[in-house]
Structure formats: C-alpha cells, structure tokens
Amino acid sequence: MKAKFFAALLCLCVVLAAACGTPDGLDREALNPACPPGLGRGLLDDGFLGPDDERGGPAVRKLLRNPDFGASSEAAEDLRGGVVDPRLVETLRTVTERHRICVDVFKEGHFFVQGVEDGPRIPDGYGEAGGLPNTHFFGRAADIRYVDGEPVEGNGLSPEVLDVGRVLADIPGQNRPDQIIGPGDWTRELGFGYEEGWILYKDQLDLHNKHLHLGYIRENGTRNTR
C-alpha cells in the first residue's frame, strides 16, 4: 500500500513539474538528480532546487543550485558553513560544466578507519599514508561517488568517469588539486603523473576504488609542476 502511495506521489510531482516548469532557471534535468535516492537531493528533497538561505557565499550558492551537482546533507552543510576550500568549490564547478557529479563527503562524516575519529593527520592503518596531513579535516578534499548517474566503483574505464580526469588535467596547475586519487584502472588509463597531481601508490589506488578523491595538500598553492 505504501509503495503504491509513494509511486502515485512521485508521478504527481513529475506531472506538476512538467505543467508548471521549474523555478530558478532550472530545467527538467533537475528531476534526474546527481545523487541516487537516499544519498543526496532528489525530486522529493526540499534541497534539490538549491539552498533557501544566503550562507556560503555566491560561489557556493551557485554550486548548490546547479542541477548537475549533488551532495549528501552533511556535504551540503559543509558547503553552506564555509568549511570547504574555495579552490575545491571552483574545481567542482568546473567539473559540472561537463558532468553530473555526486559528492558524499568533504569533512563532516568522513573517516579513514571505522571507529577512529578523523583528525589533522591520517591515522595509522590506512596504508602508507598513515601520519600524513588529512586534507578532509581541513575542508580541502572531496569524494565524488557518482558521475553522470553511475557509481565510480566498477566504472573506472567508463568514458564519463575517465573524462572527469581529463577535465581535471585541463585545470591550470596552480589551481588544480594536487591530491587526485581514484581506482587503479582509471589512473592507469589516464596516464597522468605526480607532477600533475595524481597519487600513484598502489595501496592508495586500492583504497580509492569506490570514489574519486580530490584534495589540496597545502593551505595555499599546490605542488603541481605541470
């Protein structure tokens, strides 16, 4: 009975949207959310049309109102709260010019090891990166879980997920993330190296087979030389 009710409600919403159009200049693609149901904004999520407050600044509000960008509630709140590095906001806006992406975490809710609270350093037990600075903790990292409606996991060689890497490579080195990590097949196929910001350590590729991690190691500037 409940299933029939929600199905009817969904159909009603679609009909109303088609009849009345969508506000804020959004087109009907907004009805196909960047995040899957239950993770981020969607048709029945009050936030799918963008924030209804003025927090976060113009760049953040523009990103949140973009139907090609999706975020978990925690990630959206990090954006609105000013936690996320402006360089990362601009990088995500650049990616959404060609792809629909879903970010599930910036800082809040992130962990490397189950049961171990995140801090300024990556905890021991997370491969060889243990002890290094934790870019998520400082709001300088994002994890992209979905690209154009498909999970990153198992799709490292899909044209869409590969093209996200190419979009990143086209960003000038001084603005591009210098901590780019993804599935091993994605990394190998793209062929970019440490000089462009890619992390190539096998243990890190294995630990990032479900998402694309974009981070800025330094508070200012990057280590990129290309």
C-alpha positions in Angstrom: 0.0 0.0 0.0 2.8 2.4 0.9 4.7 1.6 -2.2 1.6 2.5 -4.3 1.1 5.7 -2.4 4.7 6.9 -3.0 4.6 5.8 -6.6 1.5 7.9 -7.1 3.0 10.8 -5.3 6.1 10.7 -7.5 4.0 10.6 -10.6 2.0 13.6 -9.4 5.2 15.6 -8.7 6.5 14.8 -12.2 3.2 15.9 -13.8 3.2 19.2 -11.8 6.8 19.9 -12.6 6.1 19.4 -16.3 3.0 21.6 -16.2 4.4 24.4 -14.1 8.1 24.4 -15.1 11.0 24.6 -12.7 12.0 27.8 -10.7 15.4 29.5 -10.5 16.1 28.7 -14.2 16.5 25.0 -13.6 15.4 22.7 -16.5 13.7 19.3 -16.2 17.1 17.6 -15.9 16.8 18.6 -12.2 14.3 15.8 -12.0 17.1 13.3 -12.6 19.3 14.1 -9.6 23.0 13.8 -9.5 22.9 11.6 -6.4 20.9 8.4 -6.1 17.8 8.4 -3.8 18.8 8.4 -0.2 22.2 9.9 -0.6 21.6 13.5 -1.8 19.0 15.8 -3.1 16.3 14.4 -5.3 12.8 15.0 -6.5 11.2 14.8 -3.0 14.1 16.5 -1.3 13.4 20.1 -0.3 17.0 21.0 -1.1 17.1 19.8 -4.7 16.3 23.3 -6.0 19.2 24.8 -4.1 19.7 26.4 -0.7 16.9 28.7 0.6 19.4 30.8 2.7 22.3 33.1 1.9 25.0 31.1 3.7 28.2 30.0 1.9 28.8 32.9 -0.4 27.9 33.4 -4.1 30.2 30.6 -5.5 28.8 28.0 -3.0 25.2 29.0 -3.7 25.8 28.8 -7.4 27.2 25.3 -7.0 24.3 24.1 -4.8 21.8 25.5 -7.2 23.4 23.6 -10.1 21.3 20.6 -11.0 24.5 18.9 -12.2 25.9 18.9 -8.7 24.6 16.6 -5.9 25.7 16.3 -2.3 24.8 14.4 0.8 23.2 16.5 3.6 26.5 16.6 5.5 28.5 17.7 2.4 25.9 20.4 1.6 26.1 21.7 5.2 29.9 21.9 5.0 29.5 24.0 1.9 26.9 26.3 3.4 29.0 26.6 6.6 32.1 27.8 4.8 34.1 24.7 5.7 35.1 23.8 2.1 38.2 25.4 0.5 37.2 27.9 -2.3 39.6 26.2 -4.7 37.7 23.0 -4.3 34.4 24.7 -4.9 35.7 26.2 -8.1 37.1 22.8 -9.2 33.8 21.1 -8.6 32.0 23.9 -10.6 34.4 23.2 -13.4 33.7 19.5 -13.5 29.9 20.2 -13.5 30.3 22.1 -16.8 30.7 18.7 -18.5 29.4 16.1 -16.0 26.8 15.5 -13.3 28.6 14.6 -10.1 27.6 13.5 -6.6 29.9 14.3 -3.6 29.1 12.4 -0.5 31.7 13.9 1.9 34.0 16.9 2.4 34.8 17.0 6.2 31.8 16.1 8.3 31.1 12.3 8.3 34.5 11.4 6.8 36.6 8.7 8.3 39.6 6.6 7.2 39.3 3.8 9.6 36.0 2.7 11.0 35.7 3.7 14.7 38.7 6.1 14.5 37.7 9.8 14.6 39.3 11.9 11.9 42.0 14.4 13.0 44.6 16.6 11.3 46.7 13.5 10.4 45.7 10.3 8.6 45.6 7.5 11.2 47.9 4.6 11.2 46.3 1.6 9.5 45.3 3.5 6.4 48.0 2.2 4.2 51.3 4.0 3.8 49.5 7.4 4.1 49.2 7.0 7.8 50.7 10.1 9.6 50.3 12.4 6.6 48.1 15.5 6.7 44.4 14.8 6.4 43.1 17.1 3.7 39.4 16.2 4.5 39.9 17.5 8.1 40.8 20.9 6.8 38.0 21.1 4.3 40.4 20.8 1.3 39.1 17.4 -0.1 36.0 16.0 -1.7 35.0 12.4 -2.5 33.0 12.0 -5.8 30.9 8.8 -5.7 28.8 9.1 -8.8 29.4 10.5 -12.2 26.5 11.0 -14.7 24.3 8.7 -12.7 26.8 5.8 -12.4 28.9 4.8 -9.4 32.6 5.3 -9.7 33.0 1.8 -8.3 33.4 -0.7 -11.2 33.3 2.1 -13.8 36.8 3.4 -13.8 37.1 2.9 -17.5 33.8 4.3 -18.5 34.0 7.3 -20.9 32.3 9.6 -18.4 34.5 8.8 -15.4 37.6 9.0 -17.5 36.6 12.4 -18.8 36.4 13.7 -15.3 40.1 13.1 -15.1 40.7 14.9 -18.3 38.6 17.9 -17.1 40.8 18.0 -14.0 44.0 17.8 -16.1 42.9 20.8 -18.1 42.7 23.0 -15.0 45.8 25.1 -14.7 48.4 23.5 -12.4 48.3 26.3 -9.8 44.5 25.8 -9.4 44.3 22.0 -9.9 44.0 19.7 -6.9 47.4 18.2 -6.1 46.0 15.1 -4.5 43.9 13.2 -7.1 43.3 9.6 -6.3 40.9 7.1 -8.0 40.6 3.4 -8.9 43.7 1.8 -10.3 42.3 1.2 -13.8 41.1 4.9 -14.0 44.6 6.1 -13.0 46.5 3.9 -15.4 44.3 4.6 -18.4 44.6 8.4 -17.9 48.4 8.2 -17.6 48.8 11.4 -15.6 51.6 11.5 -13.0 52.7 13.0 -9.7 53.7 16.3 -11.5 50.0 16.8 -12.5 48.7 16.0 -9.0 47.9 12.3 -9.3 48.7 9.9 -6.5 50.1 6.6 -7.9 50.8 4.5 -4.8 49.1 1.1 -5.3 47.8 0.9 -1.7 46.1 4.3 -2.2 44.6 3.2 -5.5 43.2 0.1 -3.9 41.7 2.2 -1.1 40.0 4.5 -3.6 38.4 2.0 -5.9 34.9 3.4 -5.0 35.4 7.1 -5.4 37.5 9.9 -6.8 39.3 11.9 -4.2 40.2 15.5 -5.0 42.4 17.3 -2.4 44.7 20.2 -1.9 47.7 19.3 0.2 48.7 22.8 1.0 46.8 25.7 2.6 48.0 27.9 -0.3 49.2 26.9 -3.7 49.9 23.4 -5.0 52.8 21.1 -5.5 51.9 20.7 -9.2 54.7 21.4 -11.7 52.6 20.8 -14.8 
